[in-house]
Amino acid sequence: MLNISPYSMVEFVRQCYIAEQAGVPVWHGSGVDLGILDMSYVHACAAAPAATLPSDIVGNFVRDDDLLVHPIVIRDGYAEVPDAPGLGVELDDVALARYKVDG
């Protein structure tokens, strides 16, 4: 098994292709990330056949707000991949304003 968390989603899918050829299952590692980055992980995992193990995309469970209008839907242990354009999520402008730090 491999826990892959590279610097880009393209690199993740590429590494998963190599793992798939070797018959090695993969999961996507993550940190306590915000919703838009978490959703990019969900899309990358959906695009990588070797990503068959539950990923640790858990930021939405430990943050006060994921900064998305609608949170990532987890149903029956799986994150749903939205079919809306782009990543399928919308940034929450009200939350962005609430958590903005002037500096």
C-alpha positions in Angstrom: 0.0 0.0 0.0 1.1 3.5 -0.7 0.1 6.8 0.9 0.7 9.4 -1.9 0.4 13.1 -1.3 2.5 14.9 -4.0 2.6 18.5 -4.7 0.0 18.3 -7.6 -3.0 16.3 -8.5 -1.5 15.5 -11.9 1.5 14.0 -10.2 -0.8 12.0 -7.9 -2.6 10.5 -10.8 0.7 9.8 -12.5 2.1 8.0 -9.5 -1.2 6.1 -9.1 -0.8 4.8 -12.7 2.6 3.4 -11.8 1.2 1.9 -8.6 -1.6 0.3 -10.6 0.8 -1.3 -13.0 2.6 -2.9 -10.0 -0.7 -3.9 -8.4 -0.2 -1.7 -5.4 -3.3 0.0 -3.9 -3.1 3.7 -3.0 -4.7 6.3 -0.8 -4.4 10.0 -0.9 -2.7 11.6 2.1 -3.8 15.0 3.3 -3.4 17.5 6.1 -6.1 19.6 7.6 -6.9 21.3 4.4 -9.7 23.7 3.3 -12.6 22.5 1.3 -11.5 23.5 -2.2 -8.2 21.6 -1.8 -10.0 18.6 -0.3 -12.3 18.5 -3.3 -9.3 18.5 -5.6 -8.2 15.4 -3.8 -11.6 13.8 -4.2 -11.4 14.4 -8.0 -7.9 13.1 -8.3 -8.8 9.9 -6.4 -11.8 9.4 -8.6 -9.5 9.7 -11.7 -6.9 7.2 -10.4 -8.0 3.5 -10.6 -5.3 2.5 -8.0 -6.8 4.8 -5.4 -8.9 2.1 -3.9 -8.1 2.6 -0.2 -10.0 5.1 2.0 -8.2 8.4 1.8 -7.5 10.6 4.8 -9.3 13.6 3.4 -10.5 14.7 6.9 -10.1 18.4 7.1 -13.9 19.0 6.8 -14.4 17.0 10.1 -12.0 19.1 12.2 -12.4 22.6 10.8 -14.8 25.3 12.0 -15.7 26.0 8.4 -14.5 24.5 5.1 -15.1 27.8 3.2 -17.5 26.1 0.8 -21.2 27.0 0.2 -22.1 23.3 0.4 -19.8 20.9 2.2 -18.3 17.8 0.7 -20.9 15.0 0.8 -19.8 11.8 2.4 -22.3 9.0 1.9 -21.8 5.4 2.9 -18.1 6.1 3.5 -17.5 7.6 0.1 -17.0 11.3 -0.9 -19.3 12.2 -3.7 -17.8 13.7 -6.8 -20.0 16.6 -7.8 -21.0 17.0 -11.4 -21.0 20.8 -11.4 -18.4 22.7 -13.5 -14.8 22.8 -12.4 -14.3 21.2 -9.0 -18.0 21.3 -8.5 -17.8 23.5 -5.4 -18.5 27.1 -4.7 -16.5 29.3 -2.3 -18.5 30.8 0.5 -17.9 34.6 0.3 -19.5 35.1 3.7 -17.2 32.7 5.4 -14.2 34.1 3.5 -15.1 37.6 4.8 -15.6 36.2 8.4 -12.2 34.5 8.5 -10.2 37.1 6.6 -7.1 38.3 8.4 -5.9 41.8 7.6 -2.2 42.2 7.5 
